Amino acid sequence: MLRVESVSYETGNRLLLKDISFSIKGGEMVAILGANGAGKSTLMKILCREKQPTAGRVLFDGKDLREYSAKEMAAKRATLYQQNSVTMAFTVQEVVMMGRYGHYSSNPAERDLRAMQETMEVCGINYLADRSMLTLSGGEQQRVHLARVLAQLWDNKEALLLLDEPISGMDLQYQHQTLAIAAALASKGFMVISVLHDINLAAQYADRILMLKGGRKWWDGSPMEVLTSQHIYTAFAVHAQVETDPKTLITHVVPEGVLLNAGTFNSNMAINYNNMTLKEKYQAYQQAHPKKRILDIAKDFNISEAQLLMTGLGDQVTLLRPEMDNILKQVENLGHVMALTRNEYCVNERKGTYQNFSQTPHAALFLGEDIDLRLFLSKWKLAFSVSEGDNNSLQFFDESGNAVHKIYLTGQSDKENFIKLVAHFKAEQQAFFEIKPVLKTNRPERRDAEIDIQGFHTAWNTMKDSHEFFGLLHRFGLNRMQALRLAPEGRAMQMSLESFRRTIAHCAVNEVPVMIFTGNEGCIQIHTGSVKNLAPTGSWFNVLDPEFNLHVNEDGVSSLWHVVKPSTDGDVNSLELYNKDGEVILQVFGKRKPGIPELETWREALAGILV
Amino acid sequence: MGVEGSFKKKIIYISLSAGLLLAILFSLGMGAMKIPVLDVLAIFLNKTGLAAHITVDPMYENVLQFVRLPRVLLGLLVGAALGISGSAIQGIFRNPLAEPGLIGISAGASFMAVSIIGLEFVLFAGLGKVLGFYLLAFGSFAGAGIAAMLVYQLSKTDGKPNVATMLLAGIAINALAGALTGLITYLADEQQLRTITFWMLGSLGGANWQVVNSLFPFVLIPVICLPFYSKGLNLFAIGEHQAEQIGLNPGRIKARVVFLATLAVGASVSVTGIIGFVGLLVPHTIRLMGGVDHKFVLPASALLGALVLTLSDMLARTVAAPIELPIGVITALLGTPVFLYILVKDKKKILY
């Protein structure tokens, strides 16, 4: 049993290992994975006692590693180093026999010779026995050292075997042979700890994987638990697909290749690259990252989404005349479509038919059963249609080129009407032009002392309709965060982030219908109804229902509030997610209609779950 | 370790021992006064009481007992010391090009010796009368020890001697001692210069029973003890960390091996002056003949070292008799062609 108890290692003011704890018992094979500089080798050096931890300790069979003599250690533990060089012309046999030096004084005994024979055989180096080490290839040398290390522990049944990148330089056969030997010894009672670089070999042979990152233990568990796409990306910054074979239960990781254009990093080759049009760069990038979405690519290029989209003008993209209200009036004819509204951290997708279009001085409205939208058309500046294969959509952008709203055709949509619509609104000029992003200036928060807090409290407590809230902010010169902070007693309570997932989960289980508001500056999309299928993946929380999809990136959530607004129908409770700039990411209400009090089940959901 | 290998090693041991025995017999006979080999044998048998009835020329007997025997024994001791220390130091440094001189032994000894010769009448006059002939020997032994100690202490990083630092520290100490030696040489007069040059080239000319007796333990202890570190030295070849994992204390081995080598080489150099090439060439030749296992290399190097020095001294005494050549000249003259031959023939084997 080896116990590592909050081990840290510091050298020259750099903390190479931070508070690492784990233990391993006989019969286990643990693979240590991690990127370069994650602390793998340092950890190995502490385990093999080459270095002493600056904090914490390592217990080996209950005794501190430091209390063992070199001889005692050698009898229970052997280490195969990553780098092994032999400087004199020792023969293979002689080197393997070195592993037995602790076992005899002047002449090797029968069992020493047997250990040498057996280990040489299993490592496949019998035929090299009398060759000089200096004439062997790197992989062959590594096998000789493996045999030496095994020989050291050959008559021990519960020893600790430490392998620091044991298979570097070995061919395919011996990569597997080596790990198979290690796994076989582990299954007979050995403790094996091995640093590996090949994730798939680790998944295949190790019982457990310890993933290090930045000197910390990041994950520790079975290969299936530890090796997920997200973990691999976190540890190695490489996108990978992960599958587990249902028969063998072996996890396979297929990393996505990286495609680079030399022009992007070698200034001598940059002429071509710099002369490439944005369209060519976009296509090259798409080829290299087939899964990346246009929004993310635009971010990587440091341009707006609309600008990037315009590279398809004349091809799959058509610029429409910016007659937003007229276009929207025609959308009902498309039949069943999907409405998409997003902000930086949230995507709201709802399927249905656009119905009951109307315009008020503030906003245009769709008040349909399924599609429920508030549209601030003054922000809408660009309209496009995009047709890629079966994928047809109308996309609307603001003056900076950020998407405000998108409408995707579904299988049930009326495609002919779509073609008619596009033909009708197609702009005369389809030429590429530059979109200049407009910098957003946030009004600085006013000092609390300048605010009529008393009046604000009174106004909040006497609201007749929750819609008055926006006017309230305006009237008292408050931004949303400040308003929540200065709210009257019991009207705005900050909650833990977990409350969001738990509330949605409660609503899903108890079939509480909700209203989910997702918005940006140009559009608010409201989903009214139930949520059923919850699928969190990493930092993304997803609702994946047939007619409604929601994706929330919880990494972007900076605060979560339970807000209570009075109305003529009683208190209205909502759960509101804000980003670091104090902008709304998402709001959740119970399903309600004017004139009817809020659902009691929604109140229960909030009361029972909020933490 | 195979049957073939151990057989080969036995052959090498036997040939070396036989060669050494013959070389001793011939060496005893050769010189300004020639003594036939049979007479040499007869004197031995007589002295050991095995054949008391054989009588030999008493002149032969005296020369043999008071001139030749101590000289041959001195050659044996010094050769064994240089050979075994050379192989041990190469083992420690994991470098076949290392030699005892690298850790400052020779430079330290030279510096002290040259100081004593050059400044004899200025500083050491009083002392010189008290210690007589031994002043030079003790001084250079002290110089060898101090230089080696200094190099060893300088090489310590985190309390452990580091081989790379040891090499660099050795180079630095060598350069420093060399410069000081040069300075004193520059200041020396004609007579001193001759003495210095002669000392620097090495000679067994100072041999007598007293010298042999006092050198004996300094060589015998390392020759007996160093082979006990053969497993340790083997492990050094695969790396210090690896050695530690197999249960060794590399720091301790390093300290002891360096100590023993300094003891042997420092004591030898102090009585004979610097005899080059033996410490470098002998271990190489042994490795090329019978493999690199120190269990074999260490004793075999002692044997071959003794053999080489005995033969060299014999040549030094006879080639230009009655003039005696410095032995360092012979070892270098003989050693270099052999070394170059091996080098050309087996470049790869020798250098890595």
Interface residues (C-beta under 8 A of the other chain):
Chain A: C48 R49 E50 A70 K71 M73 A74 A75 R77 A78 T79 Y81 Q83 N84 S85 V86 T87 M88 A89 F90 T91 Q93 E94 V95 M97 M98 G99 Y101 G102 S106 P108 A129 D130 S132 L134 H145 R148 Q152
Chain B: M1 G2 G5 G91 R94 N95 P96 K231 N234 L235 A237 I238 G239 H241 Q242 E244 Q245 I246 G247 L248 N249 R287 G291 V292 D293 K295 K348 K349 Y352
